[in-house]
Structures are given as C-alpha cells and as structure tokens.
C-alpha cells in the first residue's frame, strides 16, 4: 500500500478487518440504503414502543392477555376458539417472508429484523461514547483508565437502560401497560411480570450488545435455509467481479484498464462497514444480511474515484452474468399465489367471525330429575361471551320443543370482552314427550346478531 500512497487522491482506509478476537467493530457509513434502513428501523422501533400505550374505546389497543385467554387488537377480542385467525396471520407472515426472500433476498434481516434494529441502535450508542471503529478497537485494547472507565461504563449503562425499556415494553403487550408501570415504580409488581421484564431486558442486552452477528450467523435458522429459496433471479447485495477485478489502488480518474486493474481499489471499506464482518467480494455468503452498507461504502468510493457507482449493488446472479433478471418465474409466482390465497382465507375468516358466542353445558351430575308436580326437569349452564369492545344486551330462548317451562333469566347484559354464565332449567310434562332424548336449540342474541347451539332434553324412557 505504501508504494502507491503518492498516487492516491482519495482516502483509502488502512484499518484492519473489523473482526478482532470475535468482536466486530463496525465502521459508521452513510448512504441511500442506510437512510432507508434507519427510517425502517425507527418506524419499527416507534411502533414497538408506542404499541402498548395506544388506546381504543378506552382500553389498551393491543393487549395479549394470556391469563384471561383473550387478545385485544384495536376493537377486536380474539378468544381461544378464534386462534385459527392467529394461525392464519402466522401463515400469511411466513408466505410473505418467503415471497420477499425469493424476490429481494434477506432484506427483512437487513432492514426490519429486531436483532438488526437493536444491534445498530447499540452500535450507535457505542460510537457516540467510544468513537469510530478504530478508536473503539484501541480503547478496548488499552489498559484501564478514568477515560476508559467512564466511556465503557456509560455505554453499558445506556445499553442497560435501553434493554430495560425494551423488556418493559415487551411485557406491556401481555400485561396492561399503565398498571405494569405503576406497579414497577411502586415495587409492587408480581413475580412473573418482574421476571419477564428482567428476562427480556437481559436477552436484549446480550443479543444486541454482545452476541450481535452471532445471532445471525449461528443461531438464526433463517440464514441456513434461505439458500433453498434463492435462485439466479433473486436480488441481493452482490459484487460485480467482472467489473471490479483485478483489484488495486490507483490515482483518481486514472485509466484502470491501462494498469490492468478493475474498478475495485481494494480499500476494504465494504468489509469494515459490514455488521457481520464478511467480505462481499468473496461471493454470496449466508452471513450477509443484505443491509446495503457495503453498497453505500463502495458507491462513496467510486464517486470519489470518478468511476460509475454500482460496483457493489442489489443485483441478481443472472444480471451479473450479463443477462436480464426474470421477474415472473415459477418459484416467485408460486409463493405469490400462496400469499394471495392465505390473505383471502384470512380476510374471509375475519369477516365471517361472529362477535358473540354461546356455549351450553348440561348438568353432569344427573341427566334429569322429576319435580314435585311430576314434570321432568333438565338443568343447563349457558355461557354467553361478548367478543366486541362494547357492552351488549342479549336475549336467550329455546326452540325444538313445545310447552317447555323456562326457569331462570331470559335476558342479560354482557360487558365488553367478558363472559356471563346463566343457570337455567327447562321442565316439560312427561305425557307430552315423544322420546326419551329430544333435540333442542338454544338461541341468543339481539336485533343485530343471533347465534344458536344445539343440545338435548332428557326424560325417562317410555
């Protein structure tokens, strides 16, 4: 590098590779892809942090109440019997991830994965307190001093505060946020809630502060099976070897071809800005998360050298070989059709969902009993659930048999998102019964909606 120093007009980095004893020192980088990544990351972060505090009809808009076995999502209450909707949502998310991966590679990992968002957030704190990547490396190798103590200690303190905020926010999706905050401040939170906050805070601190790329390269299964979804037309961050090789430094605006060189000046910036510490010039690697940092660094260098940008860019393998990327291909179309079908099924299931439920349970101790008047009586427990976010008035009746005598309430007000139990009994004259088991139907509802559940009426054998 030294013998070319007199010819170089731009800043060519002499920093070593970013990996030092297992720790990746990521160099800060600006550019269009990093602006997109930061915007997407901040949007995801704001949605996550503000989610538990959003209100809907006076209640927490998003509350996954595991204890009461119901989920509240913006005016919709999902009960255990509605978990088909949750399964469909997960299937839609999986199909969407597969579709995006076939089309754009691991852009989810680079732009929206929580591991990536939190890792870059922690790296940003690290840069503000400890300096650039090279300064951080020198500081970590230096002996302990007051300067190192306050910088390193301050970094870890902020990391812990961010982790606690993340842990609290995560638990606040399962426990009412306002009540959880009050209990934590007053040191009266339950053992499970306190453990949850500390556990997820510890996970955030370790994953984003210490493990970082290890999560992506060794623990995340997505990086392992992504190659099964890639094809020659998948867009991913790629190095154009035909244009870049042979590598070597040169003066700005120099005719690289005359020197027998390609456009790559071997500045290694693409390696130093990579959060996983890989060299994109070695080809497609499962560690690459498609964040585009190397593309921004290379574009910056090419601009300074007076060369065309795009030496490292989002491109398909077919495009790098000189062909044209095929957008419509069997794998992409197949995933698209699956995604569309899952969306249709999800929309249909959500639209056909009934916002109330009626469950009928018979008395398990005895099928029937005879009253003092000689009538046959059956006892039932009606469970009426209101799955909406507003109180509802329901009326209850029975059909299928004539001359049944109803004992118990025939109307009830069910609060929003609650279940009300009604104990009722039905009695009939045994001389008017045709069979020992007769089918009946309980009907509950109001002027807007009605539901029904089948049951039986038992009497002595004739």
Beta strands, then each sheet from edge to edge (+ up, - down):
strand 1: 19-20
strand 2: 23-24
strand 3: 55-56
strand 4: 59-60
strand 5: 62-65
strand 6: 70-73
strand 7: 76-79
strand 8: 236-239
strand 9: 312-315
strand 10: 356-362
strand 11: 369-370
strand 12: 376-386
strand 13: 392-399
strand 14: 405-407
strand 15: 411-414
strand 16: 419-428
strand 17: 437-445
strand 18: 450-458
sheet 1: 1+ 2-
sheet 2: 3+ 4-
sheet 3: 5+ 6- 7+
sheet 4: 8+ 9-
sheet 5: 10+ 12- 11+
sheet 6: 10+ 12- 16+ 14-
sheet 7: 15+ 13- 17+ 18-
end
